[in-house]
Amino acid sequence: MNYYTDDVSGTIIGPVTTPYDFWIDEPRPEWVTRDGKRRIAKGFFESDEQAVEWFKAQYPAEFAAGVEMRVFDR
């Protein structure tokens, strides 16, 4: 057996998800970032559509005002 590779054999149980962050243009001193935004939510979702629907339901005011959604590779 080769212990020096990233190959994994097995079965994935459950959905394959991707990490998402949601950022708004409302910087506060305790959360200041270089681009002047702050993250207000994050989660793992199966698709962009699922992430958008979740954010819209959880943060309707922020969704209406506009939000930046960032998607990350794992």
N, C-alpha and C positions, 0 to 999 in steps of 0.2 A: 504494500500500500504506500502511495506517495503522500507524505504529510506536508509537502511544500507547495500545494496548489490551493486555489480557492474553490475548486470543484466540490459541490455538495450533492449528494444523491438522497432523495427522499420525496415525500409527498407534501405539497402545500395544502394546509387545511384552512379553509376560509378564503375570503377575497384577497386579491393582490392589491395593495393600496400604495399610495404615494404621499409623501408629506407636503402639505400646503401651509403657507403663512398668509395672513391678511393684514395689510398695512394701510394706514390713513395719514393724511396730511394734518396732523394735530400734535406737533412735537411738544413735549413737556420736559422740563429740565432733568427729571429723573430717568427719562427714557430717550434722550436725544440720540439720534443716529447721525451719521455723516450726511445722509441725504435729507434730513429734516423730517423724517417720517417716524411713526412708531407702530409696532406690531400690536394688534389688539386681539388676535385670535390665531390659533393654529390647530391642525388636525390631520388625520390620514383619511384619504378618500380614494374611491375606485376610479373617478373620472372628474373632469372639470365641471361637468353639469351637476354632479352630486355635491361637489364642494360649493358651488355657487348657490344651490338650493339650500344647503345647510346654513351658509352664512346669511342668506336673505332671511331665513326664518329666525335665526338667533340674534341678528343685529340689523333689524329693518331700517332704523334711522341712518346708520353708517352706510348701509347698502345704497340707500336713496341718495346720500351725499357723495358717494363714490369711494371706491376702495381699490387698492392694488393687490392682486393675487399673485403670489410667487409660488412656483412649483419646483421641487428639488428632486434630483436623482438620488437614489440611495446607493 
